[in-house]
């Protein structure tokens, strides 16, 4: 059975700029968190069970 999960995508740029957003996706299982880096920033993909948890995480990222 599919369930709705909430993805927070956070980008921490080398110049100090931080961008974060919340997305909703439906999956059979909760996806695993992961991250990647490129020449400009570090990207984090964090999954949450509820919108409230995702919103808290997004706001925390923006405070960094």
GIDA-V469899 format. One record per pair of residues at least 4 apart in sequence whose ideal C-beta (glycine too) atoms are under 8 Angstrom apart, sorted by the first residue. I is the first residue (numbers start at 1). GAP is how many residues later the second one is. If there is no record, write none. Layout:
BEGIN
I;GAP / I;GAP
END
This chain:
BEGIN
1;27 / 2;24 / 2;25 / 2;26 / 3;23 / 3;24 / 3;25 / 3;27 / 4;20 / 4;21 / 4;22 / 5;19 / 5;20 / 5;21 / 5;22 / 5;25 / 5;26 / 5;42 / 5;43 / 5;44 / 6;16 / 6;17 / 6;18 / 6;41 / 6;42 / 6;43 / 6;44 / 6;45 / 6;47 / 6;48 / 7;15 / 7;16 / 7;17 / 7;18 / 7;24 / 7;38 / 7;39 / 7;40 / 7;41 / 7;47 / 8;12 / 8;13 / 8;14 / 8;15 / 8;36 / 8;37 / 8;38 / 8;39 / 8;40 / 8;46 / 8;49 / 8;50 / 8;53 / 9;11 / 9;12 / 9;14 / 9;34 / 9;35 / 9;36 / 10;8 / 10;9 / 10;10 / 10;33 / 10;34 / 10;36 / 10;48 / 10;51 / 11;7 / 11;8 / 11;9 / 11;30 / 11;31 / 11;32 / 11;33 / 12;6 / 12;29 / 12;30 / 12;32 / 12;49 / 12;52 / 13;4 / 13;5 / 13;6 / 13;27 / 13;28 / 14;26 / 14;27 / 18;43 / 18;44 / 18;46 / 20;38 / 20;39 / 20;41 / 20;42 / 21;37 / 22;29 / 22;32 / 22;33 / 22;36 / 24;27 / 25;6 / 27;4 / 30;17 / 30;19 / 31;14 / 31;16 / 32;15 / 33;11 / 33;12 / 33;13 / 33;14 / 34;10 / 34;11 / 35;7 / 35;8 / 35;9 / 35;10 / 36;6 / 36;7 / 37;4 / 37;5 / 37;6 / 38;5 / 44;17 / 46;11 / 48;5 / 48;6 / 48;9 / 49;4 / 50;4 / 51;4 / 52;4 / 53;4 / 54;4 / 55;4 / 56;4 / 57;4 / 58;4 / 59;4 / 60;4
END
